[in-house]
Amino acid sequence: MKRIGIIGGGQLAWMMGDASTKLGVELIVQTPSKNDPAVSIAEDTVFAPVDDAAATEILAKKCDVITFENEFVNLDALSLLENQGVCFRPRLAALSPLLDKYHQRCYLRDLKLPVPQFFALEKSEDIESKIEYLGFPIVIKARRHGYDGQGTFIIHDLATLSTVVNQSATQFLAEEFVPFTRELAIIAARSVNGEIVTYPVVETQQEQQVCRRVIAPADITPEQAAEIDAIAHTILNSLQAVGVFGIELFITADGKILINEIAPRTHNSGHFSLDACETSQFEQHLRAVAGLPLNDTSLNCPGAVMVNLLGYETSHSDYQNQRQKLAAIPHAYLHWYGKTSRPGRKLGHMTVLLEQQNRDVIESIIQTIESIWYPAEVTGDSKEAGEQGEKIYTNAQ
């Protein structure tokens, strides 16, 4: 039996649980807390931070191959283990160009792939001359460890930019502000034999740099979908990656596609695949890592909408009342991660399968879910709006 080690024990690892049972593989997790979601589905757990290479050496002795749930790892330390024969999938060389956002941008640029204009920001340099050709607003991102909006800022003037850069210990990537019309994403997987499969391109909706919703498939032209598919193939083949990667993109008013970021792991934009696709991204990842053939990625329904259930307070509540109401929505699947709440934290997600691709229906589903989940004072939405959304959705069924 194949034993797969996972560095990271959050919801992304937890959602591999059902797939591991189906495929007959055991999961062993390295994670710091007994309360982390994946501890409940793991055959064994090494309790340690994900960047603890000594703990990863212990993990390696318990499994056949190691993969990653997140990218907050110490590559230099792990490379010593890889040189000793520990099998990482994806291999460390596939992670190396991606973990620093500036290095990632350079890598994509060198592949002649479309990215926003960018440069590295350093302290005590002539910042004004560097941004002259970009102008404001400008986006700056922490080069390492930024996720769910953390470490990302939209800056509107030089004084603010100088303050953020010079008063922070963080290194930043600066890039042009892209006036996109929509944000898109694609999940792609590559096997040990170089086979690549891709999932339908989706639309993602972000608020405060945190993903709130995903609509599958995205309303784009076949040519745009083919261009994004080709981008995914180029990236995964260049990296010689093994496993699932999430690729986020922008589309501008004139239809231009630009790559935003790459996540070398399963990704929030692919959660819809658990219920709406023949093979989930989590099963696909385990298939790739275990050396099994990749499987069908097609939708099993006309479309789907996924809504993240984000924390809006600090609480130990299990939100049972809201969860019961959400679970009663037709064609809905609720995934609850069992985490304590804090503002902005992903506590779970809802996927609703669509009987038709109808934008009004999609908007009413979103409104229904969010009017149940978020208190009115958090969203600013009126109770009447939520009730009206529910009526639209119910009538559309």
MIDO-365144 format. One record per residue: residue in three letters; x, y negated, z of N, C-alpha, C in turn. Coordinates in steps of 0.05 Angstrom, whole numbers, plus 5000, padded with zeros to 4 digits. Example, Ala and Ser with C-alpha at 12.3 -4.5 7.8 and 13.67 -1.06 7.14 Angstrom:
<rs>
ALA526451145156524650905156526450665156/SER525750455142527350215143525849995157/
</rs>
This chain:
<rs>
MET501750245000500050005000501849755000/LYS501149574983502649324982501949145006/ARG504049055019503748875042504748595034/ILE502948395034503648135025503847945049/GLY506047805051506347605072505547335061/ILE504247175078503346905070504446705090/ILE505946515079506946295096504746085097/GLY503446055120501145885123498746045130/GLY497145935150494846085159492245935159/GLY492045735142489645575141487445705124/GLN485445545115483145655101483945775074/LEU486045675062486845795036487746085039/ALA489146145060489946425066487446585075/TRP485846455092483346595102481646685079/MET481446515058479646595035480846805018/MET483246905024484347135010483447395023/GLY482047375046481347615061479647815046/ASP477447725034475647915020477148034996/ALA478747874982480147974959482248184967/SER483548144990485548344998484248615004/THR481848605015480448855020479648994994/LYS478648834975477848934949480249064934/LEU482548934936484849034922486549234937/GLY485849274962487349474978490149384986/VAL490449124991492949025001492648915029/GLU494748915045494648815072496048535072/LEU494848355088495948085090497248045118/ILE499647935118501047875143501747575141/VAL500947425162501047135161503147025180/GLN504446815171506246655188504846385192/THR504046335217502546085223502846015252/PRO502745765260503445695288501445765309/SER498845765303496845785324494946035321/LYS494246145343492346375342489546285333/ASN489146025333486545915325486445855295/ASP488545895281488545835252486746035237/PRO485245945217483246115204484146385195/ALA486546405183487446665171488246875191/VAL488546795216489246995237487147215238/SER484647135233482347325236482347535214/ILE483647485191483547685169486247825165/ALA488247745180490947855176491248115191/GLU492748295179493448545193495448495215/ASP497048295212499148225232499747925228/THR500747805249501347515248504047465261/VAL505647305248508047195260507446905268/PHE507246855294506446595304508946405305/ALA509046235284511246045282510545835261/PRO511745595263511245395242512045495215/VAL510845395194511345495167514145435157/ASP515445235169518245175161520345305178/ASP519545505194521345655211522445885196/ALA524745855184525946065167526646315183/ALA527346285208527946525225525446695228/ALA523146565230520546715232519946845205/THR520646705183520146815156521847065152/GLU524247075164525847315163524447545177/ILE523147495199521547705212519247785195/LEU517847585183515647645165516547825142/ALA518947765131519947915108520248215114/LYS520948275139521348555147518748705149/LYS516448565150513848685153512348715127/CYS513448615105511948615080513648655056/ASP512448695033513848745008514448494992/VAL512848294995513148044980511947814997/ILE512947574993511947345008510947134989/THR508647024995507546804980506946564999/PHE505746354988505446105002502546015002/GLU501645925026499045795027499345485026/ASN501645395033502245105031505145075024/GLU505944825018508644775008510444635028/PHE509644635053511244485074513444665085/VAL515144765067517044965075519944855072/ASN521844995083524644915082525945085060/LEU526144975036527145135013530045225017/ASP531645045028534545115032534845355050/ALA533345355072533445585090532345845078/LEU530145815063528946045050530746165028/SER532245995016534046084994536046295004/LEU536846265029538746455041537346735042/LEU534846735049533346985050532947095021/GLU532346925002532047014975534647134964/ASN536847014971539447124963540047394975/GLN538747454998539047715011537047925001/GLY535447844981533648034969530648004977/VAL529947804993527147764999525747664974/CYS523447784968521947714943519847504950/PHE520147274938518147054940516747034914/ARG514047004915512446954891510446734898/PRO510646504885512646434865515446424876/ARG517446464858520246454866520846164875/LEU522946134891523545874902524345674880/ALA525545774858526245594836523845464823/ALA521545604825519045484814517845274833/LEU518545294858517545084877519344844878/SER521944884873523944674877523344414863/PRO522544414838522044154824519444014833/LEU517744154849515044054854514643934881/LEU516244014901515643944929516043644934/ASP517943524921518343234922516843104898/LYS514942924904513242824883514842664861/TYR517042544869518642404849520042604831/HIS521142814843522443024827520343164809/GLN517943194819515843314803515243144779/ARG514942884783514442704760516742714740/CYS519242724749521442734731521442994715/TYR520743214728520543474715518543474693/LEU516143364699514043354679514743164655/ARG516042944662516942764641518942894623/ASP520743044634522843184618521643404601/LEU519243504609517843694592516243564570/LYS516343294569514843134550511843154554/LEU511043194579508243204587507342924595/PRO504742864592503742594597503442534627/VAL504842334637504642254665504541954667/PRO503441834689503541544692506441444693/GLN506841194688509441074691510141074721/PHE512641124728513441164756516341094760/PHE517041064786519841034794520041094824/ALA522441144833522941184862523240914876/LEU522140894899522440644915524440694938/GLU526340524940528340554961528340294978/LYS529140325003529240095021531539905012/SER531139655020533239455016534239424987/GLU532339454969533039404941531239194930/ASP531639104906530038894894527439024884/ILE525539044902523039174895521539014874/GLU521638754876520138584857520938634829/SER523538654823524438694796523638974786/LYS523439164804522739444795519839464787/ILE518039304800515239334794514239134773/GLU516138974763515338754745513738854721/TYR514639084710513339174686510839334691/LEU510339404717507839544723505639354733/GLY506339154749504438974760502739104782/PHE501038944793499239034814496439064803/PRO494739254815495439424838497439644830/ILE498739754850500639974846500040194866/VAL500540434858500140664877502840754887/ILE503040784913505440914924504641164940/LYS506441364938505841624951508341714966/ALA507941834989510141965003511142184986/ARG513742194983514942404965514642684976/ARG514442715002514142975014511842975033/HIS510443205035508543265057505943095056/GLY505442965034502842825032500643005021/TYR498343005034496043155023493543035035/ASP491243085022488642985031488842685036/GLY490142535019490242245022492342145040/GLN493642325056495742235074498242155058/GLY499241915064501641825051501241715023/THR498741655016498141524991496841254996/PHE497841044982496940774986496540634960/ILE494440484957494040304934494740024944/ILE496839904933497939654942497339434922/HIS496439204933495538984915497438744915/ASP499538744931501338504931504038584940/LEU506038414933508838474939509438484969/ALA508238304984508738295013507938555027/THR505638655020504738905031506539135023/LEU507239144998509039354988511639355003/SER512839125006515439095020515239185049/THR513039115062512639195090512339495092/VAL510739625075510339915077512940055072/VAL514439975052516840125044519040085066/ASN519439845075521639785092521139855122/GLN518639885129518039955157517440245161/SER517540405139517040685141519540845138/ALA519641075152521941255149521541445124/THR519341415111518641585089519741485063/GLN520541665045521241585018518741585001/PHE518641394982516141364966516741384937/LEU514641484923514441474894512441244888/ALA513141074869511340864859510440934831/GLU507940894825506940944798504840734791/GLU504340714765502340524756499640604766/PHE497840414771495140474777493640544751/VAL492640784750491340874725488240814727/PRO487240654709484340594710482740824697/PHE482841054710481541294699478541274701/THR477241424683474241444685473441674702/ARG475041894702474542124718477142264726/GLU476942414747479242594755478442874748/LEU480343024738479943294729481943484742/ALA481443744740483343934751482944204736/ILE485144354736485044624724486644804742/ILE485545044747486945254761488045454740/ALA490545514743491845704724493445904740/ALA493646144729495146364742497046494722/ARG499346574732501246714715502246964729/SER502447184714503147444725506147484724/VAL507147694736509947764735510847824707/ASN508947904689509647964662509347724643/GLY508647484654508347244638505647204626/GLU503647364634500947324625499747074640/ILE498346904625497146674638494146674633/VAL492646614654489746574651489046304664/THR487046174653486245914663483245924669/TYR482445764689479545724696478445484681/PRO475845464679474645224666475644974679/VAL476144774663476944504673474544394689/VAL475144274712473044164729473443864733/GLU471243734741471343454749471643454780/THR473443294790473643254819472942974826/GLN471542934848470842674858472142624885/GLN473842424886475342354910474242104923/GLU474442104949473841854964476141824985/GLN477341594985479641545002481841754998/GLN482241834973484242024965483742304975/VAL481342364985480642624994478442734975/CYS478742984967476743104949474143144964/ARG472043034953469343064965467743274950/ARG468043274923466343444906467743544882/VAL466843774872467943894847465543984830/ILE465643904804463443984786464644164764/ALA463544394761464644594741462444674722/PRO463044674695465444564683465344264680/ALA467544134674467643844670466243784643/ASP465043554641463743464616465843324599/ILE467443484585469543384567469243524540/THR470743414521470643534494472243794493/PRO471643974474473344214471476244144466/GLU476743924452479543844446480943764472/GLN479543624489480743544515481243794532/ALA479343974533479744224548482144384538/ALA482444394511484644534499487344404506/GLU487344134506489843984513490644044542/ILE488744054560489244104589490244394592/ASP488944574577489744864578492644894569/ALA493344744548496144754537498044644558/ILE497344434572499044314593499544524614/ALA497444664623497744874643499645094634/HIS499345184609501145384599504045294598/THR504545044589507244934588508544934616/ILE507044834636508144814663508745084674/LEU506845274673507345534686509545694672/ASN509645674646511745814631514445684636/SER514645424637517145294643518245364671/LEU516445384690517245454717517645754721/GLN516745914701516646204704515246274730/ALA513046144735511546164760510146434761/VAL509646534785507946764790505946674812/GLY503346704805501346624824499546404812/VAL497846304830495946094822497145814827/PHE496745634809497545354812495045184806/GLY494844964821492744764816493944514803/ILE492844424781493844194767491643974766/GLU492243744777490343524778491043324756/LEU489043204743489443024721487542794721/PHE488242584706486442354701485542364672/ILE483242254666482442194639481641904638/THR482641754619482141474616479841414598/ALA479041164596476641084580477041154551/ASP479541154541480041224513480641514509/GLY480141684530480441974527483242074532/LYS485041904541487841994546487942164571/ILE489442384570489842564593492542504605/LEU492642464632495142434647495142624670/ILE497442744676497742924698498142754724/ASN496542824744496842694770498842844788/GLU498043084796499743244814499443544809/ILE501443694817501343994816501544104844/ALA499844294850500044444875500844724869/PRO503044824879504045094873502745304891/ARG500045324889498545504907495645484898/THR493945644912491045604908490245324916/HIS488045224906487444944909484544884913/ASN483944674928481244594934479444574909/SER480544484887479044454862478144724851/GLY479144944861478445214852476645364870/HIS475645244892474045394911471445484899/PHE470345344879467845424865468145714854/SER470545794848470946054836470146294854/LEU470046244880469246454898466446564892/ASP464746384884461946454879461046434850/ALA462446264834461546194808463146334785/CYS465246484792466946604771467046904775/GLU467747044754468047334755470247414774/THR472347254775474647314793475347044807/SER475447054833476146804848479146744845/GLN479746494850482646414849484246564870/PHE482946644892484346774913485047064906/GLU483147204893483647474883485747454861/GLN485547254844487447224822490347194832/HIS490547034853493146984865494347244876/LEU492747394890493747644901494447844879/ARG492847844858493448014835496247944824/ALA496647694820499247604808501547684827/VAL501247614852503347664872503947964875/ALA501848124874502148414878503048554852/GLY503348414830504148534805501848684791/LEU499348614797497048734784496248574760/PRO494748684741493848534718491948304727/LEU492048084713490247864718487447934707/ASN485447784718482747864712481147634700/ASP478647684692476847504679476447244696/THR476747014684476346764698473746624691/SER472146744674469846594664467646554685/LEU466046344681463846294699461746514696/ASN460346574719458146764719455446624719/CYS455446354714453046194714453545954696/PRO451545804689451945574671453845364683/GLY453945344709455645144722455345164752/ALA456944994766456844994795457744724806/VAL456844654830457844424844458744504871/MET461144414878462344474905462644214920/VAL461744224945461843984962463444054987/ASN465643904993467143955018465543835041/LEU465643985063464443895088466743785105/LEU466943525105469243395119468443305147/GLY470343325165469843235192469442935193/TYR467642845209467042555212467242465241/GLU468142645259468442585287470442795299/THR471342735323472942925338471043085355/SER470943345350468943505364469643805363/HIS468643955382468844245382466244385373/SER464344225363461744325355462144525332/ASP460344725331460244905307458144815287/TYR456744595292454844475274452744675264/GLN451844845282450045065274447544965261/ASN446444745272443944645261444244555232/GLN446344395227446844305199447444545181/ARG448944735191449644965174447245125166/GLN445345155184442845305178441245165156/LYS441144895158439644745137441144765110/LEU443744755111445244775086444945045073/ALA445045255089444845525079442145585066/ALA440145415072437445455061437045335034/ILE439045185024438945064998439045284977/PRO437245284957437145494937439845524922/HIS440645774917443045844902445545734915/ALA445545704942447745584956449345794971/TYR451945754972453845924987455445745006/LEU455245795032456645635052459045785062/HIS461345655061463845765072464845595095/TRP464845705119465545555143468245655154/TYR470145475158472845555164473445605194/GLY471545525211471945575240473945395253/LYS474345155242476344965254474944755271/THR476444645290475344415305475344165287/SER473443995293473043755276474743525284/ARG475743385263476843125267476342975241/PRO476242705241475542555217477342635193/GLY475942695171477342755146478243045143/ARG478043215164478943485162476943655147/LYS477943835130476144015115475244245133/LEU472644235140471544435159470244665144/GLY469444625119468144825104467444715076/HIS466144875060465144775035462644925027/MET461044795010458644904998458944924968/THR458145144957457945174928455145234921/VAL454045094902451345144892451545214863/LEU450445444855450445534828448145394812/LEU448745304788446845154772445545334751/GLU442945284747441545434726441745284699/GLN442645034701443044874677445044654684/GLN446544554663448344334668446744074664/ASN445843964686444143724686445243534707/ARG446143294697447443104715445543014738/ASP443042974731441142894752440843104774/VAL440743354765440643574785443143584802/ILE445443554789447943564804448043344825/GLU447243094817447342874836445342914859/SER443043034853441143084874442043304894/ILE443543504883444643714900446643584919/ILE448443424908450443284925449143114946/GLN447142964938445642794957444342954979/THR443143174971441843344991443843455012/ILE446043565002448043675020449143465038/GLU449943235027451243035043449342895062/SER446742885055444842765074444342945098/ILE444643205094444443395116446943395133/TRP449243385120451743415135452643165149/TYR452542935136453642695148451442525161/PRO451942425186450042235197449841995180/ALA447441865180447041635162449041415168/GLU449841375193451641165199454441215188/VAL455041465182457641535170457741475140/THR455641555126455541525097454441265088/GLY452841145105451440895097449040955079/ASP448641215073446341285057443741275073/SER441641195061439041185075437841455077/LYS436241505097434841755100433041805076/GLU431841585066430041615043431541715019/ALA434041625015435641714992436142014993/GLY436742115017437242395021434742555015/GLU432442465025429942605021429142604992/GLN429642374978429042354950430742544934/GLY433342564941435042754927434143044930/GLU433143114954432243384959429743434942/LYS427943244938425543274922426343324893/ILE428243164883429143184855430243464850/TYR431943554869433243824865431144044866/THR429344024886427344244890425544254865/ASN424644024855422944024831424344134806/ALA427044084805428544174782428844484781/GLN428444614804428744904805426245034793/
</rs>
